Amino acid sequence: MATKRVTKKAAPKAAAKVEVTNFRDYEMVYVVRPDISDDNLDPIVEKTSQLITSRGGTISGIERWGKRKLAYPIKHFTEGHYVLARFKLSPAGNKELEANLQITEEIIRFLIVVKD
């Protein structure tokens, strides 16, 4: 019985250099420590916006919801400044953003969701 030899075709080298960036729509709600005054909240919101734009993302809107009571204590805080950000970012950029938000001391909690 004859065996058939299967060979794989190599992908064109030009296609390998093309980087595919699929930007997705995200919404992020983050909670800033309550001991930060309203005047000092602006630089934190700006810093968070810079984290998004430095990774190639675009911000479509930021809403400050104000200081609200938390449902349960987080890091011994019972209140926090809530901020909603809507933006477009690549999935790789999103992972970097999450890593940076986790080490930011002023942000006590955040949640990023993909919009459909």
C-alpha positions as CSV (number, residue, x, y, z in Angstrom):
1,M,0.0,0.0,0.0
2,A,1.4,3.4,-1.0
3,T,1.6,6.1,1.7
4,K,0.9,9.7,0.8
5,R,3.3,12.3,2.0
6,V,1.8,15.5,3.5
7,T,3.9,18.6,3.4
8,K,3.0,21.9,5.1
9,K,3.2,25.0,3.1
10,A,5.1,27.8,4.7
11,A,3.2,31.0,5.4
12,P,4.4,34.0,3.4
13,K,6.9,36.0,5.4
14,A,5.1,39.3,4.6
15,A,1.9,38.1,6.3
16,A,3.8,37.2,9.4
17,K,5.0,40.8,9.9
18,V,1.4,42.2,9.8
19,E,0.3,42.8,13.3
20,V,-3.5,42.4,13.9
21,T,-4.8,44.8,16.4
22,N,-8.4,44.1,17.3
23,F,-9.6,47.0,19.4
24,R,-12.5,46.2,21.7
25,D,-14.9,48.4,23.5
26,Y,-14.5,48.3,27.3
27,E,-16.1,49.9,30.3
28,M,-14.2,50.2,33.5
29,V,-15.5,51.2,36.9
30,Y,-12.9,51.9,39.5
31,V,-13.1,53.1,43.1
32,V,-10.6,55.6,44.4
33,R,-9.7,55.9,48.1
34,P,-12.1,58.1,50.0
35,D,-9.4,60.0,51.9
36,I,-8.4,61.7,48.6
37,S,-10.0,65.1,48.2
38,D,-12.0,66.1,45.1
39,D,-9.2,68.4,44.0
40,N,-6.7,65.5,44.2
41,L,-9.0,63.2,42.3
42,D,-8.4,64.9,39.0
43,P,-4.7,63.8,38.7
44,I,-5.7,60.2,39.5
45,V,-8.3,60.2,36.8
46,E,-5.8,61.7,34.4
47,K,-3.1,59.1,35.4
48,T,-5.6,56.3,34.7
49,S,-6.5,57.9,31.3
50,Q,-2.8,58.0,30.5
51,L,-2.5,54.3,31.3
52,I,-5.1,53.6,28.6
53,T,-3.8,56.0,25.9
54,S,-0.2,55.0,26.4
55,R,-1.2,51.5,25.3
56,G,-2.8,52.8,22.1
57,G,-6.3,53.1,23.4
58,T,-8.8,55.8,22.9
59,I,-11.1,57.1,25.6
60,S,-14.7,57.8,24.6
61,G,-15.9,59.1,28.0
62,I,-15.3,59.5,31.7
63,E,-18.0,59.9,34.3
64,R,-17.4,60.8,37.9
65,W,-20.1,59.3,40.0
66,G,-18.9,60.9,43.2
67,K,-18.3,59.6,46.7
68,R,-20.5,56.6,47.6
69,K,-20.8,54.1,50.3
70,L,-19.4,50.7,49.5
71,A,-21.5,47.5,49.8
72,Y,-18.7,46.0,52.0
73,P,-15.4,47.3,53.4
74,I,-12.5,47.2,51.0
75,K,-9.0,47.7,52.6
76,H,-10.8,49.1,55.7
77,F,-12.6,51.8,53.7
78,T,-16.4,52.0,53.7
79,E,-16.7,54.8,51.1
80,G,-14.9,55.6,47.8
81,H,-14.9,57.8,44.8
82,Y,-16.5,56.0,41.8
83,V,-15.4,56.7,38.3
84,L,-16.6,55.1,35.0
85,A,-14.4,55.1,31.9
86,R,-15.4,54.0,28.4
87,F,-12.6,53.2,26.0
88,K,-11.2,51.1,23.1
89,L,-8.1,49.0,23.6
90,S,-6.5,45.9,22.4
91,P,-6.7,42.7,24.5
92,A,-2.9,42.8,25.1
93,G,-3.2,46.4,26.2
94,N,-6.0,45.5,28.6
95,K,-3.8,42.9,30.4
96,E,-1.1,45.5,30.9
97,L,-3.7,48.0,32.1
98,E,-5.0,45.5,34.7
99,A,-1.5,44.9,35.9
100,N,-0.8,48.6,36.4
101,L,-4.2,49.2,38.1
102,Q,-3.5,46.4,40.6
103,I,-0.3,48.2,41.9
104,T,-1.8,51.7,41.9
105,E,-2.3,52.6,45.6
106,E,-5.0,55.2,45.1
107,I,-7.4,52.7,43.3
108,I,-8.8,50.2,45.8
109,R,-11.0,48.2,43.4
110,F,-11.7,48.1,39.6
111,L,-13.7,46.1,37.2
112,I,-13.2,46.0,33.4
113,V,-15.9,44.5,31.2
114,V,-16.1,44.1,27.4
115,K,-19.1,45.9,25.8
116,D,-21.0,44.0,23.2
